[in-house]
């Protein structure tokens, strides 16, 4: 049985491969934005930079680097692929 996605993006470790498990948000515009950027359940990503003081988190996925704001990063939950 798969592990639940309980690790928030902003708590993830640098240079570690994760898979998006779920996005906890009811804002349709935000969900469409994340979908457009490829941040979808099942997509693998790596945390490449975390700014201090609740700053943005930079992620690498599908050959691109995206900056995700802290508030949004609190609502994106990850699993490590080896825990599926």
Residue pairs with C-beta under 8 A, 6 or more apart in sequence:
2 79
2 83
2 84
3 79
3 83
3 84
4 21
4 79
5 20
5 21
5 22
5 77
5 78
5 79
6 77
7 18
7 77
7 78
7 79
7 80
8 73
8 74
8 75
8 76
8 77
8 78
9 47
9 57
9 59
9 68
9 72
9 73
9 74
9 76
9 77
9 78
10 50
10 54
10 57
10 70
10 73
10 74
12 18
12 47
12 57
12 78
13 47
14 47
14 48
14 49
14 50
15 46
15 47
15 48
16 46
16 47
16 80
17 44
17 45
17 46
17 80
17 81
18 44
18 45
18 46
18 47
18 78
18 79
18 80
18 81
19 42
19 43
19 44
19 45
19 78
19 79
19 80
19 81
19 84
20 39
20 40
20 41
20 42
20 43
20 44
20 45
20 76
20 77
20 78
21 41
21 77
21 78
21 79
22 41
22 77
23 31
23 34
23 39
23 41
23 75
23 76
23 77
24 75
24 76
24 77
25 31
25 72
25 75
30 72
34 40
34 72
34 76
37 66
38 61
38 62
38 64
39 45
39 59
39 61
39 66
39 68
39 76
43 61
43 62
44 61
44 81
45 59
45 60
45 61
45 78
46 59
46 60
46 61
47 57
47 58
47 59
48 58
48 59
48 60
48 65
49 57
49 58
50 57
50 58
51 57
54 70
55 70
56 67
56 68
56 69
56 70
56 73
57 67
57 68
57 70
57 73
58 65
58 66
58 67
58 68
59 65
59 66
59 68
60 66
68 76
